[in-house]
Amino acid sequence: MQAVVLSKSPLVNDRAQTLLKNLIEHYIRDGQPVGSRTLVKDCKLNLSPATVRNVMSDLEDAGLIVAPHTSSGRIPTDKGYRLFVDSLLTVKPIRNNILEKLKLELPKNIPSEQLLGNASSLLSNVTSMAGVVMVPRREQVTFKHVEFLPLSANRVLVILVVNSEEVQNKVIQTDRAYSSSELQQASGYLNSEFAGLDLTEVRERLLGSMKQMREDMNRIMLSAMDVTDQVLTEKQNSDYVMAGETNLMNYAEMGDIGKLRQLFDAFNTKNDLLHLLDKSIHAEGMQIFIGDESGHAVLQECSVITSPYKVDNQVVGVLGVIGPTRMAYDRVIPIVDVTAKLLSSVLSSE
């Protein structure tokens, strides 16, 4: 990949852009607020300290940088990072040793499930952040029939039939024992109301019914429908493969235990991240969400970089990296891009 210099932004003049670029590069590298003295020393514009301070003041007024606490230095805002990524970033070529590592760990002779796991781990290892790979979207999965059989110790055997003849058996743990008649009542309701619908639509309608009818439905039916929701949730719960979440604990700006706990909870429940990946899969090309741009509060300290991967020229999923907003975008972007291309090539060759 060749180095790429993106177009300049019309929002600030060239001098201010150069100072902003230097400030952000310093902060990404060192993680410390950047003062005017540092910029005077490193910037090649031959500006006086007073001029640099004035420009920094203008950048702060524009919402591109901010002073944390009482520090005399400045750090980028999400808006500043956005301008930097869109207009000032020089993307570095991917290093040969990393490229060879990616090729070695994404060979053509292993199962696709292992490929996805390898890709997620690679993204995490080579970026020291969290790697995520969305499982390829299957064709529509149609709900045909379900049966519930009571077992001992508050367990239920679920026999789920989808598509034409695909049968899946699963034993789930319930919060109480169910009788055969209770389970027959639940399966009869599901089979009569939802047969022939897409599995995702079944779950959405089921949750809607539970919300609307919670007060009217008898307790037995409500409990049995909760069991069904557990089955469908687990059926759809392998939507992405993630690795390296604990890497995020190594970044000082993400060291707040409460925020990290919320972030890890979001990774486990998957809803917020799946929404973001869904948004990416329907967009064109690589996507970069910085801070609040994700639309999810738990990701407001993070940047998420995603790229689609394809099978036979059809986009089937996305992969990416989750890290602090203070990430080395120039290095991470090509890694995500190349990994997506390699995974596409391997999956298409299968």
N, C-alpha and C positions, 0 to 999 in steps of 0.2 A: 504494500500500500504506500502510495506517495504521500508526502507531507501536504497538508491542505491548509491554506489560509483563507478563512471565510471573509466575506465582504465587511467593510467598515460600517458602523452604525451612524445614522444621521442624528442621533439623540445628543451626542456630545462631540466637541471638536477633537481634532487629531491629538492635540497635546493632552487633553483630559483623558482620551482613550488610552494613550500610551502610559500615563500615570496609573490609570485604573488597572490596566493589564499587568504592570509591574507589581502593583499592590496585591492583586489577587494571586499572582504566581508566588510571591513571597509568602503569603498567608497559607496557601496550599502546601508549600514546602515545609514551613516552620511551625505553623499552627499558632503563631503569636501575632497580636495586633501590630500593624505596620505604621511607623511614624514617618514624618516628613524627612527626618534626617536620613533614614534608610533609603528613601526614594531619591533624595538629592544625590546620595553617594552612588547609587546604582543606575539612575536614569541617564540616558545619553543625550538629553535635550539641553544640557547646560543651563538649567534654570536655577534661580536663586532660591534659598529656603523660603523666603516670603512668598514668592510666586507659587511654589509647590503647596504651601499651606493654603493659599487662596484657592487653588484648583481643588484641593482636597475638600475645602469648605463647600465649593460648588457641587462636587460629587455627592457630598453628604446631603445638601439641600435637594438634590435630585433623587435621593433615596437609594443611591447605589452603594454607599458605604455607611457605616455607623460606628460610633465609639462605644465599645462595651464597658459598662460600669464607669469608672472614672479614669480609664486609661487614656493616655494622650495619643495612642495609636488608633488605627481604624481597621475594621474587618468588612468583608463584602456582605451585602444583604442578598436575599434570594434574587431580587431585581438586578443587582450587580452581577451575580453569577450568570443570570440569563443573558445579559448583554455580552458578557465575556464569552459564553459558549456559542452564542449565535453569531458574533461579529468579530471577536478578537482572538479566538483560539487557534493555535497552530497544532494540528493533530500530528503526532509523531508516528513514524513507521513502526510497525510491530517488530520487536527484536527477534532475530533468527532463532535463538534458543527457545523462546516462548512459542514461536510458530512450530518448531519441531516437536515440542512437548504436546501441543494441541493435536498435531497430526498423529503422534504416537498413541495418544490416549483415546483417539476417536477413529479406530480402525473399522474396516468394512466387514469384519467377520465375527462380530459379536451381536447378541440380541439387542433390539431397539431399546428395551427397558434399561439395559446396562449402559447403552450409549447416552441416554438422557441423564442417568446418574453420573456418568463420567464427565459429561459436559458441565453439569452443575458444580461438581467438585473442582474441575479445572478452573472455571470462572472464579470460584472462591480462592483457590490456591494462588493463582497468578496475579490476582488483584488484592488479596488480603482483605476481602470484603465478603458479603454474602452473595452466593450465586443461585440463580433460580432458572429453571427450565420448565416451561409449560408442556404438559403431556399433549401430544397431537390430538386435535379434536377428531373424534370418530364421527362417522355418519350418524344420522338420527337413530337413537336407541328407543325403540317402541315398546311400551309396557303391554304385555299380553295377559299375564295371569300371575297371581300370587297365592300361596298357601302358607298358613301358620300351624305348626304342630307343637304342642306343649311338651317340654322336657322337664327334668328334675332341676332343683336348685334355682328356680326363677330364670330358667333359660327357655328360649323359643327357637325352634328350627324354622327358618324362612326359606321357602322354595320360590324363587323368582324366575319367571319366564319372560324373556325380552326378545325382540325381533321375531324371527320365525320359530326357531327351535332352541335358542340359547337358554340353557337352564343353569341357574346359579344357586347353590345351597350355602346358607350361612347360619351359624348359631350366634344369637345375640343374648346379652344379659339384660334382664328387665328389673324394674324396681319392686315388682311383686309377682306372684304366680298368676297365670291366666288359665282359665278353663278352656276346654275344647270348644264349647259353645260360644264363648266370648271371642275366641280367635276366628271361628267360622263366621261370626257376624261381621268382624272387621274385614276379612278377606272377601266376603260376599259383597260388601259395600264397595270396596276398591275395584273389584273385578267388574261390577255392573256400571260404575261411574267413570272409570278411567281407562278401560281397555282400549287399545289402539292409539293412545296419546303418547307423545314424546315423554321420556322419563323426567326431563327437566320440568315440563309443563305439569306432569302429575304432581311433582313435589310442590310447585308453586300454587297449584289449585288446592292441594291438600292443606298447606299452611294457611291459605286464605280462608278455607272452610273452617279450620280450627279457630282462627281469630274471630270470625263472624259468629260462629255457633257455640262458642265456648260455654256460654251460660245455659244454652238450651239443650246441648247434647248430653246424653246420660254419661255418667262417669266411666262406665265400661268402654263405650265406643271411643271416648276421648283418649283414654289410656291406650287402647289398641292402636289408634291413629298415631299416637306418639311413638309407639313401637315401629310402625310403618315408616314414619319420618326418619327414625334412626337408621333403618335399612337403606332408604334412598339416599340419605346423607352420606353414609359410608360407601355406597355404590359410586357416588360422584366425588368422593373425597381424595382421589388420586389425580387431582387436576394439575399439580405441578410438583417438581422435585426440587428440594432446596438443600443447600450445603453452606456451612461456614457462618451461620448466624452469630456464633460467639466471637467471631472476628471483630464485630462491631463494638465489643466491650473494650477493645484496645485503643479506641479513639477518645481522647480526653473530652471533646465537646459532646460526646454521646454517653458520658459516664454517669449520668443521673440514673440511679437504680430504678426509680419509679417509672421513668420514661422507657427504659430498656425493658422492664417487665411488661409494660403495655405493648411495646413493639413485638416482643416475643409471643405474647398472647395473640396478637394479630396474625403473626406467622402461623400459629397453630390453628386458629379458627379459620384462616384463609380468606374470609370474605372480602376484606379490604384489598388485599393484594390481588385476588382473582379479578376484582372489578377493574383494577389498574391494568392487569394483563389483558383482560377482555378489551379494554379501551385501546391498548397497543396493537392487538391483532387486527383491529378494524381500521387502523391508521396506515398511512403510507410510510414505509421505511423505518429507520431508527427513530426512537422517541426518547427524550430526556425530560424527566419530571424533576424539578428542583423545589425542595421544601413544600410549601403549601400548594404548589401546582398539582400535586397528586390528588388533592381534594379529600385527603384523609388525615385527620389530626395526628394519628400515630406516626405518620411518615413526615411530619413537618420539619424534622431535623435531618432528613435523608434526601439523597438524590437517587433516582432510579433510572438506569439506562437500559433500554430494551431494543432488541432487533428481531425481526421475524425470521423464521426458518421455513423452508418449503420442502415439499415432496412433489416431484414432477411439476415444478413451477407453480404449485398451488400452496399458498400460505396455510400451514396447519397448526402453527404455534409460535410462541415468542420465547426468547431467553434473555437473560440480562443479569445485571449486578445491582445490588442495593448497598449503599454506603453513605457516609456523611456528606453533607453538601460540600465540605472541604475535601473533595477527592481530586485525584490527578486526571481530569477529564481528557487531557491530551494523550494519556497512556491507556485509559480504560476504554474509551470509545473504540479504537481499532481492535482491541481484544474482543469486545462483544461482537463487533462486526464480523471479524474473521471466524470466530467460533460459530456464529450463525451460518456462515457460508460453508464451513467444513461439515457441520451437522447436516445441512441441506444436501450436500453432495453425497455423504455416506448413506443417508436415508433414501435418497432417490436411486442410488445404485442398487439398493436391496430390491 
